[in-house]
Amino acid sequence: MTDFEGDVLFSDSNDGGVLTIEDGLIACDKGFSTAVYLSLFGGNFDDNGITDTGNAYWGNLIGGEKEKMVSKFQNIICSLPMNTKNLKLAEEAAKSDLQWAIDEGIADEINVSGKIKNVKNADFEINILKSGENILSTTYGVEWEAMSNGL
């Protein structure tokens, strides 16, 4: 295969990411929506992305790799109760987890807006812009895990 087929395409679902199968093959994403999804939901639940807890994703320990899998966003929705203060923390964490897109020159601006839907669900709208144009716009519905776990 000489052409870049992209990353495996992940789609959001109520219970996590799902693969898309087309014509018996796993669909690929030539854009960067899978990278965004993994940045937000692909870290180790126990790694807060802030301090060295010893719970880092194993791939982060490979020397010389500049792509690190840490999700401050995922840690917040799994460990803190859902309220307006923590919703804002989750928005900032998502922006931080997606900062690589700006660092790599893919984007100029990342906007994240969270909205509480009910006692344990929230929506997070992600808009990534380059030169003033929206290059990725998606909304992730999340079950705030801390609420499901009784926190």
Steps between C-alpha positions, in 0.01 A plus 500: 500500500660823391218746573434624851171347602486696826441398856236250601169688506346515847145619548352612828233287666330491839747243627824612337656507159395256232669394179323554171490206259449571129495220242648263757797726575570734789438854378781753515501870579726708277425806713580528865170425676641173636800683644261746668288217636804316639635822651180542699410138580810289441705551813531285806208570736744519791739747336395857579743637243632752751744314722713189459270245661669195353175432314604640163401327178777250417565667164597818682802322643660438159795733472508756224128486422345847499138384489385427853167349599367687801143611554443759770145525363427130550645510849271789600179341375596174671615637834320826583130562563310675224426863580554831321846547651619158385332545162729801447799293618406231246476761222848631582637146528361414156667808352826399668473143369446637148778761516716273284289605197616860548855394583517296175361787291184310414278755676511859620217483750318238707162571655331268747155558642342268756133476584343299781207299360380321812626364830770282341534604136667791328576602142833649395511687172848511346583750226848509353584790269778577255524847342155580635336198337355208691701190409338267755172542678358222713304444817574223746225388731661371818368315796672673788659189648545643848120533523451139384751377754326672788748785550 
